[in-house]
Amino acid sequence: MKHIAVLDEGTTSTRAVLIAADGSVVTEKNYKVDVHTPGGTRVEQDPKQIVDRSVQALREVLDQARDQGWMSTASPSPTSAPTPPSWTARPANRCPS
């Protein structure tokens, strides 16, 4: 059976979900993200915390999928050459303060 892993970034949490081909949720992991409201309707979050918790949730979902036999770990053949990335890094656009 085929599955898809989904990462949902919300305002207050990050969630990783493994979904089966029939649309059912196989497993999921959710982590709270700290939200600070320094005034008015402005919301601030720690980007490092968002990335760390997203990676943690996704790893746990994928680890469970592998442990349950829902996915296999692919191994490259010894003769395969590395594939270069198809994107280039560029500076992020900054939002005005």
Contacts in CASP RR format, 6 or more apart in sequence:
PFRMAT RR
TARGET T0000
AUTHOR 0000-0000-0000
METHOD contacts of the structure
MODEL  1
MKHIAVLDEGTTSTRAVLIAADGSVVTEKNYKVDVHTPGGTRVEQDPKQI
VDRSVQALREVLDQARDQGWMSTASPSPTSAPTPPSWTARPANRCPS
1 20 0 8 1.000
1 21 0 8 1.000
1 70 0 8 1.000
2 20 0 8 1.000
2 21 0 8 1.000
3 18 0 8 1.000
3 19 0 8 1.000
3 20 0 8 1.000
3 21 0 8 1.000
3 26 0 8 1.000
3 65 0 8 1.000
3 70 0 8 1.000
3 71 0 8 1.000
4 18 0 8 1.000
4 19 0 8 1.000
5 16 0 8 1.000
5 17 0 8 1.000
5 18 0 8 1.000
5 19 0 8 1.000
5 58 0 8 1.000
5 61 0 8 1.000
5 62 0 8 1.000
5 65 0 8 1.000
6 16 0 8 1.000
6 17 0 8 1.000
6 18 0 8 1.000
6 19 0 8 1.000
7 14 0 8 1.000
7 15 0 8 1.000
7 16 0 8 1.000
7 54 0 8 1.000
7 57 0 8 1.000
7 58 0 8 1.000
8 14 0 8 1.000
8 15 0 8 1.000
8 16 0 8 1.000
8 17 0 8 1.000
9 50 0 8 1.000
9 54 0 8 1.000
10 33 0 8 1.000
11 33 0 8 1.000
11 35 0 8 1.000
11 43 0 8 1.000
11 45 0 8 1.000
12 32 0 8 1.000
12 33 0 8 1.000
12 35 0 8 1.000
13 30 0 8 1.000
13 31 0 8 1.000
13 32 0 8 1.000
13 33 0 8 1.000
14 30 0 8 1.000
14 31 0 8 1.000
14 33 0 8 1.000
14 50 0 8 1.000
14 53 0 8 1.000
14 54 0 8 1.000
14 57 0 8 1.000
15 28 0 8 1.000
15 29 0 8 1.000
15 30 0 8 1.000
15 31 0 8 1.000
15 57 0 8 1.000
16 28 0 8 1.000
16 29 0 8 1.000
16 30 0 8 1.000
16 54 0 8 1.000
16 57 0 8 1.000
16 58 0 8 1.000
16 60 0 8 1.000
16 61 0 8 1.000
16 62 0 8 1.000
17 25 0 8 1.000
17 27 0 8 1.000
17 28 0 8 1.000
17 61 0 8 1.000
18 25 0 8 1.000
18 26 0 8 1.000
18 27 0 8 1.000
18 28 0 8 1.000
18 61 0 8 1.000
18 62 0 8 1.000
18 64 0 8 1.000
18 65 0 8 1.000
18 70 0 8 1.000
19 25 0 8 1.000
19 26 0 8 1.000
20 26 0 8 1.000
26 65 0 8 1.000
26 70 0 8 1.000
27 61 0 8 1.000
27 64 0 8 1.000
27 65 0 8 1.000
28 61 0 8 1.000
29 56 0 8 1.000
29 57 0 8 1.000
29 60 0 8 1.000
29 61 0 8 1.000
30 57 0 8 1.000
31 53 0 8 1.000
31 54 0 8 1.000
31 56 0 8 1.000
31 57 0 8 1.000
32 53 0 8 1.000
33 45 0 8 1.000
33 49 0 8 1.000
33 50 0 8 1.000
33 53 0 8 1.000
34 45 0 8 1.000
34 46 0 8 1.000
34 49 0 8 1.000
35 43 0 8 1.000
35 44 0 8 1.000
35 45 0 8 1.000
36 43 0 8 1.000
36 44 0 8 1.000
36 45 0 8 1.000
37 43 0 8 1.000
37 44 0 8 1.000
38 44 0 8 1.000
62 71 0 8 1.000
65 71 0 8 1.000
66 72 0 8 1.000
66 73 0 8 1.000
END
